[in-house]
Amino acid sequence: MPDLKADFHSTQPPAGARLHYPQGGKAWAAGMLRALGWKLEFAGLPMQRLERRSTEAGERWVSRGVIIAYPHTSNWDGFIGLLAIWALGIKLTLWGKASLFKIPVLRGLLRSAGAVPIERTDAKGAVASTIAEMEKADVYWLGLAPEGTRKRLPGWRTGFYHVATQAQVPVGIAFLDWGTKRIGVTHFLWLSGDRQADFSRIAQAYAGVTGCVADNASPIVALEASFDRKQAVVSPGSTS
């Protein structure tokens, strides 16, 4: 396993070392994770100091960023991931496939977890609207699985990368390791804008992490813009 302790590993380190710890974690969710044999790891969310406006008194600190979850290879990942979110009390805005919101049983559950429907054909609009909402809030973390599907693809979708680089916020490396039954986010990266170098650093952070269906894990490289998005559609009822 890699060393996943907090590490800003950055060309743009945040001012100061303040951390934000969410409140309101659910004990029942933490208990269920333990009962299922999972260990939850969390070291707080980084905060950044904003330049004070002329109308503001004192310092203004915010906690904003993107948390990516990998690998996403099974339906069970979503269940374990939601338990972790509820156990920690983290309020995330989750990008979810719009098709999932058409399923009545899932719709309410997804919205209660902070999920919003995203159409794959409008990725640019999703990036712009997310950044706009993020800049209004003192605490705002976007959460998503960059693979976007449970089956193996040639690489990752890059919406998270555009949000993080354009908004200049850190990326949290959330891991779901079925090999050791460890889940959490303890490592954060500030991206440089050099996509190849940044993806290489992300891949190093995930080295050794094993998915539920290991062969379904997509390589940690950026998908080409020409990739046919229709290839990513998972057949209804698929369990892996």
Order of alpha helices (4+ residues) and beta strands (2+ residues): beta-alpha-beta-beta-beta-beta-alpha-beta-alpha-beta-alpha-beta-alpha-beta-beta-alpha
